[in-house]
Every structure is written in C-alpha cells, then in structure tokens.
Amino acid sequence: MRTIEWLPESREVRLIDQRRLPAALEYLTIQTPEQMVEAIRTMAIRGAPALGVAGAFGLALQAARYNRAGGKDLRSLVHAAAVMLVNSRPTAVNLAWGVEQITSLLDEQTHSESELVERIISNAQALAEADVRTNLRLAENGASLIDDGDTIIHHCNTGALAVVDWGTALGAIRFAHEQGKRVHVLVDETRPRLQGSRLTAWECEQYGIPYEIITDNAAGFFLQSGRVHKVFFGADRVAANGDVVNKVGTYMLSLAAHANQVPVVCVFPLSTLDLSIAEGRYIPIEERDAAEVLNLRVDGQAIAPATARALNPAFDLTPHALISAWVTEAGVVRAPFAQNLAQSRYNQKMD
C-alpha cells in the first residue's frame, strides 16, 4: 500500500485521502503545488516522513508544469513553491527536509532548464523509494525490542499511512507480527483528529494485528494495571539531545508510562532529527483550528456551548529523560542519546 506516489505518465501525484478513512479508501490526484499545500494543511496527507515526500513531490509538480513561454524563471518558481510548502505545517521537520533535498538541485548550473526539470522529478521519485527502504530498516530494528506476548500502547498513527510504506512505530509492530510474535495493540484514539481510532485501527485490520481501541484518558489506567509491556510512538521532530516533539498527548502518555516503569520507545527516521535544535523547547508548536476540538458531536449533540472557545496545539514536547529507547534506521539508541546516536550512525557507515 503506497500512501503517496508519482504517476509518471500524467506527471501527477496520487495519494490516499486520509480524511475519508476508515469509512472509505479514496485517492486524491494532485496536479499543482497549491493543491499539495491544501492536502497537507487539511491533513489529507500527514505523518512526518510522508510530508517529506509530499514536499518533494510538490516541487516536482511545479517543475513538471514549467512553461518557459510563461516568462518566469524555473528556479524562482520552484523556490516560491518551496516556501509555500514548508510553511504549510511548520513543526514537521521532514517537510522542510524533503523540500530542501530538491531545492539543493537548483544550485547546479550545469543543466539546462529541461534537464533540471527531469532531475527534480527523478530525485523526488528516488526520495520516495528511499523512504520505503528506510522504514523497512526502522521496522526491523524496532521489532527487535518487541517480545512475544507483548501488549503495546500505540499513539497516533505511525504506519504505512504516515510514510510511503511500512511505517515507523506501527511498522515495527507490524514487522514483529509478521515474524510470528504474538503482539496485542491498545490503540489510543488520539484526539482531537482521532488518528488512532480512524487510521491505526484501520491499518491493524489490514495486517491482521490484534487490537483494541482505548480512550486517551484510559492509558494511565492500563499502564497502572500491569497489562501493558511497552509504549510505542513516532516523532515529528527530535532535538539534538533526544527531546521529542510528537502528536499532542505523547507527553502525558510518556509520563504515565515512566511512573509505572513501562518502557517508552520512539521510532523515527534520521531525517526527523534536527541537530540544529539543541533542546525540544526551541521547536515551534503548530496551533490548529479550534473547530477540530469543538465540532465533535455525541449522540447528535454538540459537545460544547455554541460560544465556547478552544485551544488546539497539534504537538507536545516529551523530554528525553522519559524515553527508554530511540529507534532509527541506524539501530537502537539508548541514553545518553547524543553520544550513542553518533556511535550508531558511525556503525551504520562502517556496515
């Protein structure tokens, strides 16, 4: 299942419209960078690694539709699209990373504009293929931390829908399941957009992974009960010291797990690591529309007074001290994060 892919013949992008799940599996065809920005902002596509590929494909769309007769310079058009894409969701560093992988090509002066168009498109496609390989390595590394019989609380959605294919934290659970390990997942709803109950539960259905949905508020109860062996989640940005910014609710879940001596595992590709940020407190947190909180209905009734206001941060910060292990394509990293990450990356290069 490819969450997002380039269509070579039409030079368009096709992606799963995640707003429609689990009711229907529908696809969007994206033809312009403006349409890609709208898909990102409305969360038709989401998940840090998937956003990196979406950003690259957004620039490929701009390049594919370049018309020299229009009188505008290709490089200027791509740069303008890059700014628009990066600003669509500022917290997720992968989006900026994916865009930068393409804009770096604009400094090459040895290609004609037609050659540069093809270079941009081919590099965006290569980025998508590399994402699949990276996430398969992530999944295998993360599965090494999962024991036969584990019950795992999983936060948000980190499966194939969050990447091009496989996934990060849920990818590790899927890999362990396919190894024959008996794994049971407690899928927390992940309010307010319910990525857990809408998307992760749907993915577990596709892979045959046993699961149950729990409310976000019930996580502490299950952690305290002794029935949970591990907590798994992904990351939208990781600071140099190992602090993690991830979907809102990750911090509370990690606090409860830490208080009950339940290991907390964060799974992410190295492209999510932002070494320019020393600590997580310097990472900007996206504030989303209050309507996402207020427009829910229960038994057909509004959940809040018509004049109610709401605060809706999309992410929160989990300090590195609450995390037991970080998993990347380079391997499993334990505290101290910075020192051991450097060693794991060195070992990967040696391999």
N, C-alpha and C positions, 0 to 999 in steps of 0.2 A: 504494500500500500504506500504510494507516494503522496505525501501531503501537498507537495508543490512540484511542478515540473515544467520544463521548457518544451514548447511544441515547435520543432524545427521548421515544418512546412509553412505554417502560418505566422511564425515568429511572434507567438503569443505565449502567455503563461496560463497554465491551468492549476487551480488549487481547490482543495476541499473547503467548502464554506462551513466553518466550524460553528457558526451561529445556528445552523439548522440541525445539528446533532443534539440528541440521539434520534430525533423523530425521522430524519431523512438524511441520506448520504447524497449530497448535491455538490456540484462543482461550479466554480466561477471561472470565466475566461477573462483574463486581464490583458488589456491592449496598450495601456499607457502608464507612465509612472504616476500620474494623478490618480488613476484607478487603483494602483497598488497602494498608494498612501491611504486612500479611503478604506481599502481592505484591511490595512494594518490598524488604522485608528478605530475601526468598528469591530476589530478582533475577529474578522472572518478568517484571518490567519494570525496565530500567536504562538508563543514559545520562543525562547531566546535563539536557539540555533536556526529555527525556521525563519525567523525575522532576518537573520544574516543573509540567508539565501534569497529571501524576498527582496531585500535591499539591492543585492547584486542583480537580480532579475529585473528590478525596476529600472536600473540603469541600462541593462541590455535592451529593454523595451524602448527607451529613449534613443539609443543608438540605432536600433533596427528601423525606426521611423524617421531617421535623419534624412532630410532632403536638402542637398546643397543649394538648390534653386531658391530655397526659402530665405537665403541671405544671412543666416545665422551660423556662427562657428560651432562645430560639433563639440569641441571641448567645453565651450561656455554653456551649451545646453546640458551637457552631462553634469557639469559642476552645479548648475542650478537645480537639477533634479536630485542630486546628491544631498544638498542642503534640505530640500523639502522632505526627502525620505528620512534622514537622520532625525529631524525634528518631530516626526510623526509619533514616536514613542521614545523619549529621551533616556529612560532608565536602562533599557536593554542594550548593553554594550555590543552584543553581537550584531545588531542592526548597523551601528556605525562601523564595526569591523568589516562586515560584508561589503558595505559601500566603499570603504577605503581600499579593499582589495581590487576594486575596479577603477576607482579614481587614480590609483597609483600608475595605471597604464597611460594616463593622459600626459604624463611627463616624458613619455617616449616620443622622440621627434623623428625617428627613422621610418615611420609608417605613413602611408597616405591615409586620407580620411576613410576611404573604403576599406583599407586594411585594418584600420583602427576599429571600425565598426565590427568586423569579424573577430578581432582579438577580444573585444569586450564581451561579445556573445559567447565565444568559446570559453573564456575564463569564467564567466558566470556559470556555465554548464559544468565546468570542472569543479567549481566550488560546491555545487550540489552533489556531485558524485563523491567528493572527498568527505562531505558531511555524513554520507551513509557509511563509509569505511570507518570514520572516526567513532560514530555512535555504536557500531558493532564492537569495536575495541572497548569502548566505555562499558557496554553491556556485559561483555565477558569479564572485565575487571571488577565491575560491581557485583556480578553474580558470585564471585569468589568470597564475598562477605555474607552471603545468604546460606543458611544451613537448612538441611532437610527438616521440614516441620515448622518452619518459621511463620509467625503471623506478623505482618508488617503494616504499619500505618503509612499511607502514601498521601502526600499533599499536592493539590492542584492537578495538572496534567503534564506528564513528562514522557509520554510515549511517542509513538510514531507521529502523532498529530502535532507535537511540539518541535519536530525536526523534519528532515526529508523522509527518513525511515528509521525504524528501530526505537530510538529514544534514548533518554539518559537514565533517570532513576527507574521509571517503569520499564525501560529497555532492559535494565539489569534484572528486574523481577521476571520479565518475560524470558530472558536467557536462562535464568535458573529453572523456571518452569519447563522449558524445552530440554533442559538437562535431565529432567525427571525428578527434580526436587519437589517435594510437596510444600507449596507455598500458598498461604492464605492472605489476602489483602483486605485491610479495612480502608475503604476509600472515603476520605472525608469530603464533604460537599464542596468546600472551598467557596464560601460566599464572598461577594455577592453574585458573581457571574457563574458560580456552580461548575467550574471546570472539572471538579472531581466527579460529581454525580452525573454530569452530562457527557463528559469526554473520557475520563479514565475508566468509569464503569463500562462505557461502550467498548473501549479497547479491550478490557478484560473479557468481555463477552466474545469478541472476535478471536481471542487467543485461547479461550477455554480456561482462563485463570480463575480459580475460586475467589469470590469477593463478597463483601457486604458493604453497603453504604452506611456511614455514620454521620451524624451532625458534627460540625466543627466543635461545638461545645462539649461533645461526648468524648473527645480524645483523651482528656485528663482522666476520666473515669476508667477507660480501658487500659491506659498506661498504669494506673494505680492498681488495677486488678491483677496484674502479673500475667495477663493473657497476651501481651504484645512483646515481641522479641527485639524489634528494631523499628526505627522511623527512617523513611527514605523520602528525599525531595531533590529537586534540581536547583538551579540558580539563574538569576537574570544578570547579576554581576557579582564578581568576587574580588575583594580588595587584596592588596599585596600581603596583608597579614592574615588572610583567611576568613575575614568577616564576609558574610554572605547577605546580599540583598536578593530576596525572592518574594514570591507571591505573599501578600498580606496574610497573616495567620501563621507563617512559618516560625516567627519568634515565640509566640505563645506555645506552639506545639513543641518546640525545642526546649523551652523552659520546663514544661511538664515532663518531658522525657528525661531531661537531665536530673530533675528532682527524684525520679523513680529509677535511676540508674539504667535507663534503656538507651542503647547506642543510637546516635544520630548520624546518618550518612548523607552527605551531599554529593550528587553526581553531576558533573558538568564537563564540557569540552574546554580545552585550554583557551579557546577563543573567547570564553566568558570571563577569563581572568584579566583584570585591568591593573597592571603593575604600576600605572601612573597614579593610582589612588592608594595612599598608604593605609587608610582605615575606612571602614564602611560608612562612617558618619559623614564622609565627604561626598557620598554618592547621592545625586538628586533623586527624589522620590516623586513619581508621577501621581498627580491627583486627578481622578477621573470624575465623570459626571455624577452628581448626587442621584440622578434618576435611576442609576443602576441599583441603588440601595432602596429607594422609595417606591419604585414601580412594581415591586413584587406584590402578589395577591395571594391570600389564603382563603379558601372556601368562597372564592369570588369577591372577597372584600379587600380593600386597600389595607396595607399593614401599618399605615401611619396617617395622621391627620393631613388634610389637603395642604395646609400651610407649613408642614414640617420641613425642616432643613436637615441635610446630612453631610457628613464628611466621609470621603471615599478614597483613602490612599490605596494605590494599586499594589504596593510592595511594603515590606518592612525589613529591618536590619536584624540579623542574628549574629551576635558576637562569636568569634572563633572559639572562645572557651567552651561554648555549648556543643560544639561539633566533635564527634568522635573520629570521623574519617572523611576525607575528601577523595573522590574518585575521578580521575581524568583518563584520557586515552594513554597517558604515560604510566599509569599504575595507581595504586592506592597510596594516599599520602596521609600521614598522621602528624600530630603535633610534635615539635614546632613546625608549623605549616610552611613558612618561607624556606627554611633550611631543607626540609625534606622534599618540598616540591622541586627545588633546584636539583637535588640528587636524583629524583625520579626522571626529570627531563634529561639529565645527563645520561642516565642509564638507557633511556629510550634512544638517544642519539647513538650510543655505543651498539645497540642492537641493530 
